[in-house]
Amino acid sequence: MDRLAHDQEQMGYFLLSRDGSLLSVQDGVFRTNCIDCLDRTNVVQSMLAKRALVDALNKLSILRRIEEHPSFETLFKEVWADNADIISTQYSGTGALKTDFTRTGKRTRMGALRDGINSLTRYYKNNFADGFRQDSLNLFLGRYVIQDGECMQLKCPLDYERNWRYATFPLVLLVASSMLIAHVILPSTYSTEVLLYMLFWGAMVAGTFATIIHHGRQYVDKPKLL
């Protein structure tokens, strides 16, 4: 951040007085990548904004250091973290990662747990629930043009028939996984019979999972309005 201080000072910021007089203009912007917006929770943007805000408030003789006003600093961090969550939700379906650092200035166990849940949620949504969202955007933006008689005289592009694998293999995987876990946890002793059952259900889990991966295209929610 210290290396950017001179460039940020040269770029300046927009400042307009109450009577409409232009006091200063901003002639540059900082570009940061999407990782900072989604996975580092606007950390860099918030630090740049904080420096610009303190500079402006200092020149207006409102306050010299934001750290001297804890309630104001807390509000500032919350605004940026909320902004990151909104951007991330629109793009990935969940709130941004590492928001605990933006809000509190440090990483927490609950924040790390929340990041793990968000990452798993993103994986599910991006693979199994993203097609409908992309279709909605394509329809809203006019990238897909509805034809006369579509879904009436003409075939509806949203109609998509899945074969028997779509429902069968996940159900088999669920049953096999449940039986494997039961044979691992419940027996008080592991006899030869129990070990054979564990081997059987373990093979069922591995085989079913491999089959689902092999036919993965049938499980992915792909956009249809292209």
mmCIF file of the C-alpha atoms, coordinates in Angstrom:
data_MODEL
# 
_entry.id   MODEL 
# 
loop_
_atom_site.group_PDB 
_atom_site.id 
_atom_site.type_symbol 
_atom_site.label_atom_id 
_atom_site.label_alt_id 
_atom_site.label_comp_id 
_atom_site.label_asym_id 
_atom_site.label_entity_id 
_atom_site.label_seq_id 
_atom_site.pdbx_PDB_ins_code 
_atom_site.Cartn_x 
_atom_site.Cartn_y 
_atom_site.Cartn_z 
_atom_site.occupancy 
_atom_site.B_iso_or_equiv 
_atom_site.pdbx_formal_charge 
_atom_site.auth_seq_id 
_atom_site.auth_comp_id 
_atom_site.auth_asym_id 
_atom_site.auth_atom_id 
_atom_site.pdbx_PDB_model_num 
ATOM 1   C CA . MET A 1 1   ? 0.000   0.000   0.000   1.00 0.00 ? 1   MET A CA 1 
ATOM 2   C CA . ASP A 1 2   ? 2.892   2.360   0.699   1.00 0.00 ? 2   ASP A CA 1 
ATOM 3   C CA . ARG A 1 3   ? 4.102   1.854   -2.878  1.00 0.00 ? 3   ARG A CA 1 
ATOM 4   C CA . LEU A 1 4   ? 0.696   2.997   -4.170  1.00 0.00 ? 4   LEU A CA 1 
ATOM 5   C CA . ALA A 1 5   ? 0.488   6.067   -1.957  1.00 0.00 ? 5   ALA A CA 1 
ATOM 6   C CA . HIS A 1 6   ? 2.198   8.423   -4.428  1.00 0.00 ? 6   HIS A CA 1 
ATOM 7   C CA . ASP A 1 7   ? 0.089   7.206   -7.384  1.00 0.00 ? 7   ASP A CA 1 
ATOM 8   C CA . GLN A 1 8   ? -3.103  7.561   -5.386  1.00 0.00 ? 8   GLN A CA 1 
ATOM 9   C CA . GLU A 1 9   ? -2.167  11.082  -4.369  1.00 0.00 ? 9   GLU A CA 1 
ATOM 10  C CA . GLN A 1 10  ? -1.524  11.993  -8.002  1.00 0.00 ? 10  GLN A CA 1 
ATOM 11  C CA . MET A 1 11  ? -4.887  10.565  -9.095  1.00 0.00 ? 11  MET A CA 1 
ATOM 12  C CA . GLY A 1 12  ? -6.731  12.659  -6.538  1.00 0.00 ? 12  GLY A CA 1 
ATOM 13  C CA . TYR A 1 13  ? -10.464 12.397  -5.868  1.00 0.00 ? 13  TYR A CA 1 
ATOM 14  C CA . PHE A 1 14  ? -13.659 14.182  -6.842  1.00 0.00 ? 14  PHE A CA 1 
ATOM 15  C CA . LEU A 1 15  ? -14.753 16.944  -4.470  1.00 0.00 ? 15  LEU A CA 1 
ATOM 16  C CA . LEU A 1 16  ? -17.647 19.335  -5.020  1.00 0.00 ? 16  LEU A CA 1 
ATOM 17  C CA . SER A 1 17  ? -18.563 22.138  -2.642  1.00 0.00 ? 17  SER A CA 1 
ATOM 18  C CA . ARG A 1 18  ? -22.100 22.843  -1.463  1.00 0.00 ? 18  ARG A CA 1 
ATOM 19  C CA . ASP A 1 19  ? -22.471 25.788  -3.841  1.00 0.00 ? 19  ASP A CA 1 
ATOM 20  C CA . GLY A 1 20  ? -21.485 23.610  -6.812  1.00 0.00 ? 20  GLY A CA 1 
ATOM 21  C CA . SER A 1 21  ? -17.870 24.728  -7.096  1.00 0.00 ? 21  SER A CA 1 
ATOM 22  C CA . LEU A 1 22  ? -15.496 22.038  -8.287  1.00 0.00 ? 22  LEU A CA 1 
ATOM 23  C CA . LEU A 1 23  ? -12.684 21.754  -5.751  1.00 0.00 ? 23  LEU A CA 1 
ATOM 24  C CA . SER A 1 24  ? -10.815 18.736  -7.111  1.00 0.00 ? 24  SER A CA 1 
ATOM 25  C CA . VAL A 1 25  ? -11.153 16.015  -9.744  1.00 0.00 ? 25  VAL A CA 1 
ATOM 26  C CA . GLN A 1 26  ? -10.044 12.405  -9.960  1.00 0.00 ? 26  GLN A CA 1 
ATOM 27  C CA . ASP A 1 27  ? -8.061  11.523  -13.056 1.00 0.00 ? 27  ASP A CA 1 
ATOM 28  C CA . GLY A 1 28  ? -7.283  7.856   -12.469 1.00 0.00 ? 28  GLY A CA 1 
ATOM 29  C CA . VAL A 1 29  ? -8.586  4.594   -11.005 1.00 0.00 ? 29  VAL A CA 1 
ATOM 30  C CA . PHE A 1 30  ? -7.074  1.458   -9.529  1.00 0.00 ? 30  PHE A CA 1 
ATOM 31  C CA . ARG A 1 31  ? -8.008  -1.827  -11.158 1.00 0.00 ? 31  ARG A CA 1 
ATOM 32  C CA . THR A 1 32  ? -7.997  -4.959  -9.022  1.00 0.00 ? 32  THR A CA 1 
ATOM 33  C CA . ASN A 1 33  ? -8.766  -8.499  -10.121 1.00 0.00 ? 33  ASN A CA 1 
ATOM 34  C CA . CYS A 1 34  ? -11.869 -10.552 -9.365  1.00 0.00 ? 34  CYS A CA 1 
ATOM 35  C CA . ILE A 1 35  ? -10.048 -12.597 -6.712  1.00 0.00 ? 35  ILE A CA 1 
ATOM 36  C CA . ASP A 1 36  ? -9.885  -9.497  -4.559  1.00 0.00 ? 36  ASP A CA 1 
ATOM 37  C CA . CYS A 1 37  ? -13.606 -8.888  -5.011  1.00 0.00 ? 37  CYS A CA 1 
ATOM 38  C CA . LEU A 1 38  ? -14.718 -12.456 -4.300  1.00 0.00 ? 38  LEU A CA 1 
ATOM 39  C CA . ASP A 1 39  ? -12.028 -14.224 -2.278  1.00 0.00 ? 39  ASP A CA 1 
ATOM 40  C CA . ARG A 1 40  ? -10.299 -11.396 -0.457  1.00 0.00 ? 40  ARG A CA 1 
ATOM 41  C CA . THR A 1 41  ? -13.423 -9.417  0.233   1.00 0.00 ? 41  THR A CA 1 
ATOM 42  C CA . ASN A 1 42  ? -12.490 -6.046  -1.183  1.00 0.00 ? 42  ASN A CA 1 
ATOM 43  C CA . VAL A 1 43  ? -9.473  -5.840  1.111   1.00 0.00 ? 43  VAL A CA 1 
ATOM 44  C CA . VAL A 1 44  ? -7.362  -3.816  -1.327  1.00 0.00 ? 44  VAL A CA 1 
ATOM 45  C CA . GLN A 1 45  ? -10.270 -1.627  -2.428  1.00 0.00 ? 45  GLN A CA 1 
ATOM 46  C CA . SER A 1 46  ? -11.247 -0.908  1.166   1.00 0.00 ? 46  SER A CA 1 
ATOM 47  C CA . MET A 1 47  ? -7.692  0.121   2.057   1.00 0.00 ? 47  MET A CA 1 
ATOM 48  C CA . LEU A 1 48  ? -7.487  2.451   -0.930  1.00 0.00 ? 48  LEU A CA 1 
ATOM 49  C CA . ALA A 1 49  ? -10.912 3.890   -0.122  1.00 0.00 ? 49  ALA A CA 1 
ATOM 50  C CA . LYS A 1 50  ? -9.964  4.354   3.508   1.00 0.00 ? 50  LYS A CA 1 
ATOM 51  C CA . ARG A 1 51  ? -6.860  6.326   2.565   1.00 0.00 ? 51  ARG A CA 1 
ATOM 52  C CA . ALA A 1 52  ? -8.812  8.537   0.151   1.00 0.00 ? 52  ALA A CA 1 
ATOM 53  C CA . LEU A 1 53  ? -11.565 9.097   2.724   1.00 0.00 ? 53  LEU A CA 1 
ATOM 54  C CA . VAL A 1 54  ? -9.138  10.047  5.483   1.00 0.00 ? 54  VAL A CA 1 
ATOM 55  C CA . ASP A 1 55  ? -7.331  12.425  3.135   1.00 0.00 ? 55  ASP A CA 1 
ATOM 56  C CA . ALA A 1 56  ? -10.589 14.132  2.143   1.00 0.00 ? 56  ALA A CA 1 
ATOM 57  C CA . LEU A 1 57  ? -11.891 14.394  5.716   1.00 0.00 ? 57  LEU A CA 1 
ATOM 58  C CA . ASN A 1 58  ? -8.519  15.701  6.846   1.00 0.00 ? 58  ASN A CA 1 
ATOM 59  C CA . LYS A 1 59  ? -8.540  18.469  4.225   1.00 0.00 ? 59  LYS A CA 1 
ATOM 60  C CA . LEU A 1 60  ? -12.084 19.375  5.261   1.00 0.00 ? 60  LEU A CA 1 
ATOM 61  C CA . SER A 1 61  ? -10.929 19.527  8.907   1.00 0.00 ? 61  SER A CA 1 
ATOM 62  C CA . ILE A 1 62  ? -13.519 16.947  9.946   1.00 0.00 ? 62  ILE A CA 1 
ATOM 63  C CA . LEU A 1 63  ? -11.114 14.371  11.409  1.00 0.00 ? 63  LEU A CA 1 
ATOM 64  C CA . ARG A 1 64  ? -7.433  13.581  11.150  1.00 0.00 ? 64  ARG A CA 1 
ATOM 65  C CA . ARG A 1 65  ? -7.314  9.843   11.813  1.00 0.00 ? 65  ARG A CA 1 
ATOM 66  C CA . ILE A 1 66  ? -10.158 7.402   11.309  1.00 0.00 ? 66  ILE A CA 1 
ATOM 67  C CA . GLU A 1 67  ? -8.712  5.181   14.033  1.00 0.00 ? 67  GLU A CA 1 
ATOM 68  C CA . GLU A 1 68  ? -9.536  7.879   16.584  1.00 0.00 ? 68  GLU A CA 1 
ATOM 69  C CA . HIS A 1 69  ? -13.252 7.277   15.883  1.00 0.00 ? 69  HIS A CA 1 
ATOM 70  C CA . PRO A 1 70  ? -13.922 3.539   16.450  1.00 0.00 ? 70  PRO A CA 1 
ATOM 71  C CA . SER A 1 71  ? -17.626 3.714   15.629  1.00 0.00 ? 71  SER A CA 1 
ATOM 72  C CA . PHE A 1 72  ? -16.916 5.443   12.308  1.00 0.00 ? 72  PHE A CA 1 
ATOM 73  C CA . GLU A 1 73  ? -14.190 2.939   11.438  1.00 0.00 ? 73  GLU A CA 1 
ATOM 74  C CA . THR A 1 74  ? -16.521 0.031   12.254  1.00 0.00 ? 74  THR A CA 1 
ATOM 75  C CA . LEU A 1 75  ? -19.222 1.513   10.030  1.00 0.00 ? 75  LEU A CA 1 
ATOM 76  C CA . PHE A 1 76  ? -16.705 1.978   7.212   1.00 0.00 ? 76  PHE A CA 1 
ATOM 77  C CA . LYS A 1 77  ? -15.584 -1.676  7.409   1.00 0.00 ? 77  LYS A CA 1 
ATOM 78  C CA . GLU A 1 78  ? -19.162 -2.946  7.538   1.00 0.00 ? 78  GLU A CA 1 
ATOM 79  C CA . VAL A 1 79  ? -20.105 -0.947  4.432   1.00 0.00 ? 79  VAL A CA 1 
ATOM 80  C CA . TRP A 1 80  ? -17.239 -2.410  2.433   1.00 0.00 ? 80  TRP A CA 1 
ATOM 81  C CA . ALA A 1 81  ? -17.873 -5.955  3.657   1.00 0.00 ? 81  ALA A CA 1 
ATOM 82  C CA . ASP A 1 82  ? -21.576 -5.661  2.805   1.00 0.00 ? 82  ASP A CA 1 
ATOM 83  C CA . ASN A 1 83  ? -20.638 -4.341  -0.631  1.00 0.00 ? 83  ASN A CA 1 
ATOM 84  C CA . ALA A 1 84  ? -18.349 -7.333  -1.166  1.00 0.00 ? 84  ALA A CA 1 
ATOM 85  C CA . ASP A 1 85  ? -21.117 -9.741  -0.160  1.00 0.00 ? 85  ASP A CA 1 
ATOM 86  C CA . ILE A 1 86  ? -23.559 -8.200  -2.642  1.00 0.00 ? 86  ILE A CA 1 
ATOM 87  C CA . ILE A 1 87  ? -21.049 -8.346  -5.515  1.00 0.00 ? 87  ILE A CA 1 
ATOM 88  C CA . SER A 1 88  ? -20.112 -11.928 -4.683  1.00 0.00 ? 88  SER A CA 1 
ATOM 89  C CA . THR A 1 89  ? -23.735 -13.049 -4.309  1.00 0.00 ? 89  THR A CA 1 
ATOM 90  C CA . GLN A 1 90  ? -24.593 -11.711 -7.764  1.00 0.00 ? 90  GLN A CA 1 
ATOM 91  C CA . TYR A 1 91  ? -21.550 -13.397 -9.319  1.00 0.00 ? 91  TYR A CA 1 
ATOM 92  C CA . SER A 1 92  ? -21.134 -16.663 -7.399  1.00 0.00 ? 92  SER A CA 1 
ATOM 93  C CA . GLY A 1 93  ? -24.343 -17.161 -5.425  1.00 0.00 ? 93  GLY A CA 1 
ATOM 94  C CA . THR A 1 94  ? -22.824 -16.725 -1.958  1.00 0.00 ? 94  THR A CA 1 
ATOM 95  C CA . GLY A 1 95  ? -21.338 -13.973 0.137   1.00 0.00 ? 95  GLY A CA 1 
ATOM 96  C CA . ALA A 1 96  ? -17.677 -13.099 -0.278  1.00 0.00 ? 96  ALA A CA 1 
ATOM 97  C CA . LEU A 1 97  ? -14.900 -15.019 1.435   1.00 0.00 ? 97  LEU A CA 1 
ATOM 98  C CA . LYS A 1 98  ? -12.733 -13.652 4.250   1.00 0.00 ? 98  LYS A CA 1 
ATOM 99  C CA . THR A 1 99  ? -15.297 -11.030 5.269   1.00 0.00 ? 99  THR A CA 1 
ATOM 100 C CA . ASP A 1 100 ? -14.250 -11.578 8.874   1.00 0.00 ? 100 ASP A CA 1 
ATOM 101 C CA . PHE A 1 101 ? -10.913 -9.937  8.057   1.00 0.00 ? 101 PHE A CA 1 
ATOM 102 C CA . THR A 1 102 ? -12.575 -6.945  6.432   1.00 0.00 ? 102 THR A CA 1 
ATOM 103 C CA . ARG A 1 103 ? -15.016 -6.490  9.312   1.00 0.00 ? 103 ARG A CA 1 
ATOM 104 C CA . THR A 1 104 ? -12.654 -7.131  12.241  1.00 0.00 ? 104 THR A CA 1 
ATOM 105 C CA . GLY A 1 105 ? -9.133  -6.889  10.832  1.00 0.00 ? 105 GLY A CA 1 
ATOM 106 C CA . LYS A 1 106 ? -8.286  -10.510 11.697  1.00 0.00 ? 106 LYS A CA 1 
ATOM 107 C CA . ARG A 1 107 ? -9.166  -14.044 10.679  1.00 0.00 ? 107 ARG A CA 1 
ATOM 108 C CA . THR A 1 108 ? -11.457 -16.066 12.940  1.00 0.00 ? 108 THR A CA 1 
ATOM 109 C CA . ARG A 1 109 ? -12.416 -19.738 13.190  1.00 0.00 ? 109 ARG A CA 1 
ATOM 110 C CA . MET A 1 110 ? -16.049 -18.939 12.490  1.00 0.00 ? 110 MET A CA 1 
ATOM 111 C CA . GLY A 1 111 ? -14.948 -16.942 9.449   1.00 0.00 ? 111 GLY A CA 1 
ATOM 112 C CA . ALA A 1 112 ? -12.902 -19.874 8.167   1.00 0.00 ? 112 ALA A CA 1 
ATOM 113 C CA . LEU A 1 113 ? -15.852 -22.223 8.733   1.00 0.00 ? 113 LEU A CA 1 
ATOM 114 C CA . ARG A 1 114 ? -18.161 -19.814 6.905   1.00 0.00 ? 114 ARG A CA 1 
ATOM 115 C CA . ASP A 1 115 ? -15.679 -19.665 4.016   1.00 0.00 ? 115 ASP A CA 1 
ATOM 116 C CA . GLY A 1 116 ? -15.716 -23.458 3.793   1.00 0.00 ? 116 GLY A CA 1 
ATOM 117 C CA . ILE A 1 117 ? -19.517 -23.539 3.681   1.00 0.00 ? 117 ILE A CA 1 
ATOM 118 C CA . ASN A 1 118 ? -19.571 -20.779 1.049   1.00 0.00 ? 118 ASN A CA 1 
ATOM 119 C CA . SER A 1 119 ? -17.011 -22.637 -1.076  1.00 0.00 ? 119 SER A CA 1 
ATOM 120 C CA . LEU A 1 120 ? -19.066 -25.845 -1.008  1.00 0.00 ? 120 LEU A CA 1 
ATOM 121 C CA . THR A 1 121 ? -22.219 -23.875 -1.783  1.00 0.00 ? 121 THR A CA 1 
ATOM 122 C CA . ARG A 1 122 ? -20.499 -22.198 -4.718  1.00 0.00 ? 122 ARG A CA 1 
ATOM 123 C CA . TYR A 1 123 ? -19.374 -25.565 -6.067  1.00 0.00 ? 123 TYR A CA 1 
ATOM 124 C CA . TYR A 1 124 ? -22.920 -26.924 -5.919  1.00 0.00 ? 124 TYR A CA 1 
ATOM 125 C CA . LYS A 1 125 ? -24.546 -23.833 -7.416  1.00 0.00 ? 125 LYS A CA 1 
ATOM 126 C CA . ASN A 1 126 ? -21.968 -23.395 -10.175 1.00 0.00 ? 126 ASN A CA 1 
ATOM 127 C CA . ASN A 1 127 ? -22.325 -27.016 -11.272 1.00 0.00 ? 127 ASN A CA 1 
ATOM 128 C CA . PHE A 1 128 ? -25.923 -27.963 -10.520 1.00 0.00 ? 128 PHE A CA 1 
ATOM 129 C CA . ALA A 1 129 ? -27.929 -24.732 -10.340 1.00 0.00 ? 129 ALA A CA 1 
ATOM 130 C CA . ASP A 1 130 ? -26.207 -22.262 -12.637 1.00 0.00 ? 130 ASP A CA 1 
ATOM 131 C CA . GLY A 1 131 ? -27.914 -23.043 -15.921 1.00 0.00 ? 131 GLY A CA 1 
ATOM 132 C CA . PHE A 1 132 ? -31.215 -21.453 -14.893 1.00 0.00 ? 132 PHE A CA 1 
ATOM 133 C CA . ARG A 1 133 ? -29.435 -18.308 -13.653 1.00 0.00 ? 133 ARG A CA 1 
ATOM 134 C CA . GLN A 1 134 ? -27.514 -17.991 -16.934 1.00 0.00 ? 134 GLN A CA 1 
ATOM 135 C CA . ASP A 1 135 ? -30.712 -18.531 -18.923 1.00 0.00 ? 135 ASP A CA 1 
ATOM 136 C CA . SER A 1 136 ? -32.359 -15.746 -16.899 1.00 0.00 ? 136 SER A CA 1 
ATOM 137 C CA . LEU A 1 137 ? -29.509 -13.354 -17.705 1.00 0.00 ? 137 LEU A CA 1 
ATOM 138 C CA . ASN A 1 138 ? -29.529 -14.277 -21.399 1.00 0.00 ? 138 ASN A CA 1 
ATOM 139 C CA . LEU A 1 139 ? -33.270 -13.693 -21.569 1.00 0.00 ? 139 LEU A CA 1 
ATOM 140 C CA . PHE A 1 140 ? -33.141 -10.434 -19.612 1.00 0.00 ? 140 PHE A CA 1 
ATOM 141 C CA . LEU A 1 141 ? -30.254 -9.007  -21.651 1.00 0.00 ? 141 LEU A CA 1 
ATOM 142 C CA . GLY A 1 142 ? -31.813 -9.998  -24.960 1.00 0.00 ? 142 GLY A CA 1 
ATOM 143 C CA . ARG A 1 143 ? -29.035 -12.408 -25.911 1.00 0.00 ? 143 ARG A CA 1 
ATOM 144 C CA . TYR A 1 144 ? -31.725 -15.003 -26.522 1.00 0.00 ? 144 TYR A CA 1 
ATOM 145 C CA . VAL A 1 145 ? -34.606 -13.957 -28.777 1.00 0.00 ? 145 VAL A CA 1 
ATOM 146 C CA . ILE A 1 146 ? -37.885 -15.821 -28.364 1.00 0.00 ? 146 ILE A CA 1 
ATOM 147 C CA . GLN A 1 147 ? -39.304 -17.089 -31.638 1.00 0.00 ? 147 GLN A CA 1 
ATOM 148 C CA . ASP A 1 148 ? -42.980 -16.887 -32.567 1.00 0.00 ? 148 ASP A CA 1 
ATOM 149 C CA . GLY A 1 149 ? -44.776 -20.026 -31.466 1.00 0.00 ? 149 GLY A CA 1 
ATOM 150 C CA . GLU A 1 150 ? -41.940 -21.192 -29.258 1.00 0.00 ? 150 GLU A CA 1 
ATOM 151 C CA . CYS A 1 151 ? -43.036 -23.804 -26.689 1.00 0.00 ? 151 CYS A CA 1 
ATOM 152 C CA . MET A 1 152 ? -46.334 -24.087 -28.602 1.00 0.00 ? 152 MET A CA 1 
ATOM 153 C CA . GLN A 1 153 ? -45.925 -24.972 -32.274 1.00 0.00 ? 153 GLN A CA 1 
ATOM 154 C CA . LEU A 1 154 ? -42.139 -25.063 -31.904 1.00 0.00 ? 154 LEU A CA 1 
ATOM 155 C CA . LYS A 1 155 ? -40.164 -27.143 -29.443 1.00 0.00 ? 155 LYS A CA 1 
ATOM 156 C CA . CYS A 1 156 ? -39.451 -25.472 -26.122 1.00 0.00 ? 156 CYS A CA 1 
ATOM 157 C CA . PRO A 1 157 ? -35.692 -25.130 -25.540 1.00 0.00 ? 157 PRO A CA 1 
ATOM 158 C CA . LEU A 1 158 ? -36.222 -25.522 -21.791 1.00 0.00 ? 158 LEU A CA 1 
ATOM 159 C CA . ASP A 1 159 ? -37.587 -29.052 -22.238 1.00 0.00 ? 159 ASP A CA 1 
ATOM 160 C CA . TYR A 1 160 ? -34.744 -31.426 -21.479 1.00 0.00 ? 160 TYR A CA 1 
ATOM 161 C CA . GLU A 1 161 ? -35.244 -35.105 -20.813 1.00 0.00 ? 161 GLU A CA 1 
ATOM 162 C CA . ARG A 1 162 ? -32.709 -36.810 -18.595 1.00 0.00 ? 162 ARG A CA 1 
ATOM 163 C CA . ASN A 1 163 ? -32.174 -40.553 -18.827 1.00 0.00 ? 163 ASN A CA 1 
ATOM 164 C CA . TRP A 1 164 ? -32.492 -43.048 -15.976 1.00 0.00 ? 164 TRP A CA 1 
ATOM 165 C CA . ARG A 1 165 ? -28.923 -42.454 -14.742 1.00 0.00 ? 165 ARG A CA 1 
ATOM 166 C CA . TYR A 1 166 ? -29.782 -38.966 -13.457 1.00 0.00 ? 166 TYR A CA 1 
ATOM 167 C CA . ALA A 1 167 ? -31.874 -40.215 -10.530 1.00 0.00 ? 167 ALA A CA 1 
ATOM 168 C CA . THR A 1 168 ? -30.685 -43.818 -10.156 1.00 0.00 ? 168 THR A CA 1 
ATOM 169 C CA . PHE A 1 169 ? -26.971 -43.429 -9.497  1.00 0.00 ? 169 PHE A CA 1 
ATOM 170 C CA . PRO A 1 170 ? -27.226 -40.644 -6.885  1.00 0.00 ? 170 PRO A CA 1 
ATOM 171 C CA . LEU A 1 171 ? -29.785 -42.741 -5.015  1.00 0.00 ? 171 LEU A CA 1 
ATOM 172 C CA . VAL A 1 172 ? -27.546 -45.815 -5.167  1.00 0.00 ? 172 VAL A CA 1 
ATOM 173 C CA . LEU A 1 173 ? -24.598 -43.700 -3.992  1.00 0.00 ? 173 LEU A CA 1 
ATOM 174 C CA . LEU A 1 174 ? -26.629 -42.392 -1.049  1.00 0.00 ? 174 LEU A CA 1 
ATOM 175 C CA . VAL A 1 175 ? -27.715 -45.887 0.019   1.00 0.00 ? 175 VAL A CA 1 
ATOM 176 C CA . ALA A 1 176 ? -24.226 -47.360 -0.415  1.00 0.00 ? 176 ALA A CA 1 
ATOM 177 C CA . SER A 1 177 ? -22.608 -44.509 1.523   1.00 0.00 ? 177 SER A CA 1 
ATOM 178 C CA . SER A 1 178 ? -25.129 -44.881 4.354   1.00 0.00 ? 178 SER A CA 1 
ATOM 179 C CA . MET A 1 179 ? -24.536 -48.631 4.582   1.00 0.00 ? 179 MET A CA 1 
ATOM 180 C CA . LEU A 1 180 ? -20.754 -48.182 4.524   1.00 0.00 ? 180 LEU A CA 1 
ATOM 181 C CA . ILE A 1 181 ? -20.872 -45.597 7.325   1.00 0.00 ? 181 ILE A CA 1 
ATOM 182 C CA . ALA A 1 182 ? -23.212 -47.837 9.342   1.00 0.00 ? 182 ALA A CA 1 
ATOM 183 C CA . HIS A 1 183 ? -20.860 -50.826 9.030   1.00 0.00 ? 183 HIS A CA 1 
ATOM 184 C CA . VAL A 1 184 ? -17.908 -48.666 10.074  1.00 0.00 ? 184 VAL A CA 1 
ATOM 185 C CA . ILE A 1 185 ? -19.562 -47.073 13.132  1.00 0.00 ? 185 ILE A CA 1 
ATOM 186 C CA . LEU A 1 186 ? -22.104 -49.558 14.519  1.00 0.00 ? 186 LEU A CA 1 
ATOM 187 C CA . PRO A 1 187 ? -20.285 -52.922 14.934  1.00 0.00 ? 187 PRO A CA 1 
ATOM 188 C CA . SER A 1 188 ? -18.661 -53.456 18.335  1.00 0.00 ? 188 SER A CA 1 
ATOM 189 C CA . THR A 1 189 ? -16.202 -55.900 16.768  1.00 0.00 ? 189 THR A CA 1 
ATOM 190 C CA . TYR A 1 190 ? -15.043 -56.237 13.184  1.00 0.00 ? 190 TYR A CA 1 
ATOM 191 C CA . SER A 1 191 ? -15.588 -59.834 12.154  1.00 0.00 ? 191 SER A CA 1 
ATOM 192 C CA . THR A 1 192 ? -14.773 -61.259 8.758   1.00 0.00 ? 192 THR A CA 1 
ATOM 193 C CA . GLU A 1 193 ? -18.416 -60.903 7.746   1.00 0.00 ? 193 GLU A CA 1 
ATOM 194 C CA . VAL A 1 194 ? -18.489 -57.225 8.718   1.00 0.00 ? 194 VAL A CA 1 
ATOM 195 C CA . LEU A 1 195 ? -15.252 -56.554 6.841   1.00 0.00 ? 195 LEU A CA 1 
ATOM 196 C CA . LEU A 1 196 ? -16.683 -58.232 3.745   1.00 0.00 ? 196 LEU A CA 1 
ATOM 197 C CA . TYR A 1 197 ? -19.776 -56.030 3.979   1.00 0.00 ? 197 TYR A CA 1 
ATOM 198 C CA . MET A 1 198 ? -17.545 -52.966 4.352   1.00 0.00 ? 198 MET A CA 1 
ATOM 199 C CA . LEU A 1 199 ? -15.550 -54.032 1.306   1.00 0.00 ? 199 LEU A CA 1 
ATOM 200 C CA . PHE A 1 200 ? -18.745 -54.598 -0.701  1.00 0.00 ? 200 PHE A CA 1 
ATOM 201 C CA . TRP A 1 201 ? -20.337 -51.250 0.177   1.00 0.00 ? 201 TRP A CA 1 
ATOM 202 C CA . GLY A 1 202 ? -17.016 -49.478 -0.278  1.00 0.00 ? 202 GLY A CA 1 
ATOM 203 C CA . ALA A 1 203 ? -16.757 -50.930 -3.784  1.00 0.00 ? 203 ALA A CA 1 
ATOM 204 C CA . MET A 1 204 ? -20.343 -49.862 -4.459  1.00 0.00 ? 204 MET A CA 1 
ATOM 205 C CA . VAL A 1 205 ? -19.550 -46.303 -3.369  1.00 0.00 ? 205 VAL A CA 1 
ATOM 206 C CA . ALA A 1 206 ? -16.384 -46.159 -5.473  1.00 0.00 ? 206 ALA A CA 1 
ATOM 207 C CA . GLY A 1 207 ? -18.028 -47.709 -8.538  1.00 0.00 ? 207 GLY A CA 1 
ATOM 208 C CA . THR A 1 208 ? -21.146 -45.545 -8.380  1.00 0.00 ? 208 THR A CA 1 
ATOM 209 C CA . PHE A 1 209 ? -19.120 -42.373 -7.820  1.00 0.00 ? 209 PHE A CA 1 
ATOM 210 C CA . ALA A 1 210 ? -16.856 -43.226 -10.764 1.00 0.00 ? 210 ALA A CA 1 
ATOM 211 C CA . THR A 1 211 ? -19.922 -43.799 -12.955 1.00 0.00 ? 211 THR A CA 1 
ATOM 212 C CA . ILE A 1 212 ? -21.396 -40.434 -11.975 1.00 0.00 ? 212 ILE A CA 1 
ATOM 213 C CA . ILE A 1 213 ? -18.097 -38.722 -12.784 1.00 0.00 ? 213 ILE A CA 1 
ATOM 214 C CA . HIS A 1 214 ? -17.929 -40.518 -16.133 1.00 0.00 ? 214 HIS A CA 1 
ATOM 215 C CA . HIS A 1 215 ? -21.442 -39.315 -17.048 1.00 0.00 ? 215 HIS A CA 1 
ATOM 216 C CA . GLY A 1 216 ? -20.968 -35.956 -15.366 1.00 0.00 ? 216 GLY A CA 1 
ATOM 217 C CA . ARG A 1 217 ? -22.364 -33.935 -18.278 1.00 0.00 ? 217 ARG A CA 1 
ATOM 218 C CA . GLN A 1 218 ? -25.818 -35.353 -17.574 1.00 0.00 ? 218 GLN A CA 1 
ATOM 219 C CA . TYR A 1 219 ? -25.758 -33.996 -14.022 1.00 0.00 ? 219 TYR A CA 1 
ATOM 220 C CA . VAL A 1 220 ? -24.413 -30.511 -14.726 1.00 0.00 ? 220 VAL A CA 1 
ATOM 221 C CA . ASP A 1 221 ? -27.061 -27.795 -15.053 1.00 0.00 ? 221 ASP A CA 1 
ATOM 222 C CA . LYS A 1 222 ? -26.117 -26.252 -18.390 1.00 0.00 ? 222 LYS A CA 1 
ATOM 223 C CA . PRO A 1 223 ? -27.772 -23.116 -19.852 1.00 0.00 ? 223 PRO A CA 1 
ATOM 224 C CA . LYS A 1 224 ? -30.333 -23.879 -22.560 1.00 0.00 ? 224 LYS A CA 1 
ATOM 225 C CA . LEU A 1 225 ? -31.203 -20.433 -23.965 1.00 0.00 ? 225 LEU A CA 1 
ATOM 226 C CA . LEU A 1 226 ? -28.135 -19.962 -26.161 1.00 0.00 ? 226 LEU A CA 1 
# 
